[in-house]
Amino acid sequence: MAKIFCVANQKGGVGKTTTTVNLSAGLAKVGQRVLMVDLDPQGNATMGSGVDKRKLELSVYDVLLESASIAEARVRSDRLVEAGCAYDVLGANRDLAGAEVELVDVERRERRLKDAIAKVAGEYDFVLIDCPPSLSMLTLNGLCAAHGVIVPMQCEYFALEGLSDLVNTIKQVHANLNKDLEIIGLLRVMFDPRITLQQQVSDQLKAHFAEKVFNTVIPRNVRLAEAPSYGLPGVAFDANARGSQAYVEFAQEMVERIGSMRTPSVARAA
């Protein structure tokens, strides 16, 4: 059964979408079966996975409203197949913005995604969910469906404040909606070791969160930033770039970490 993880951070601009698409591609590259779910109405993870959000016949919106199944709505980019890092995409577009209102009065509204994933979980090793930065009904659906949260963060002062807010949110969801939910790990992204402050914040993270901090560090990398304009993850756009290689290393670390964990949530998902 699939291990289901949200990529989340309540602070915007910290590389959630970049991490989601590149981790998906990295996991696929190392032989894992991956479903990437885009829960952001902007559809950036969809476009960054080689899928045109404007041409989607079915999307995560239809799945949340139970007018389509994931098996019917998922798509796969031929460009990623050619690059050897293909994964399935449950895409999003502007239709998803209306889901907030339409889900208000429906039953089990925060568990719609969880129920849908359960029907295809046996077909995947990993399901990665790209969440919007705000705590909305869409984000709640992601958190209720997940076994854990991967937190990408920059090593800057304001990022620490955002992390505190996210930890409190996860505690609330854990207490009231999803007993399995926990932070799987913190991923340091856009990291420049030449900046003293970033090194200091990195040291603080390791001191406070210990083994929850992933060993892999994603460097600040121009090729990763360029890749979305070509509609590809960096791992597919330029496999030799430092950032792309770092995400493949992160994918390998994820596989090893999840394989060695014996927490109830992952054990139940395995």
TASUL-V901544 format. One line per field, one symbol per residue. ss: DSSP state (h for helix, s for strand, l for the rest). phi: phi as a letter, one per 40 degrees, with the letter a starting at -180 (. if undefined). burial: I if it has 16 or more other ideal C-beta (glycine too) atoms within 10 Angstrom, else O. A space follows every 50 residues. Layout:
BEGIN
ss: ???
phi: ???
burial: ???
END
This chain:
BEGIN
ss: llsssssllllllllhhhhhhhhhhhhhhllllssssslllllhhhhlll llhhhllllhhhhhlllllhhhhlsllhhhhhhllllssslllhhhhhhh hhllllllhhhhhhhhhhllhhhllsssssllllllhhhhhhhhhllsss ssslllhhhhhhhhhhhhhhhhhhhhllllllsssssssssllllhhhhh hhhhhhhhhhhhsssssssllhhhhhhhhhlllhhhhllllhhhhhhhhh hhhhhhhhhhlllhhhhhhl
phi: .ccbbcbaacccgbgccdcccccdccccccgccbbbbcbbdcgcccccbg bcccbccbacdccccgcaccdcccbacccccccgacacbccbacdccccd cccdbccfccbccdcccdcbdccbcbbbbccccccbcccccccccccabb bcaccbdcccccccccdccccccdcbbacccaccabbcbfcbcccddccc ccccccccbfccccccbcccacccccddcbgacddccacccdcccccccc ccccdccccccbcdccdccc
burial: OIIIIIIIIIIOOIIIIIIIIIIIIIIIIOOIOIIIIIIIIIIIIIIIII IOIOOIOIIIIIIIOOOIOIOOIIIOIOIIOOIOIIIIIIIIIOIIOOIO OOIOOOOOIIIIIIOIIOOIIOOIIIIIIIIIIOIIIIIIIIIIIIIIII IIIIIIOOIIOIIOOIOOIIOOIIOOOIOIIIIIIIIIIIIOOOOOOIOO IIOOIOOOOOOOIIOIIIIIIOOIOOIIOOIIIIIIIIIOIOIIIIIIII IIIIIOOIOOIOOOIIOOIO
END
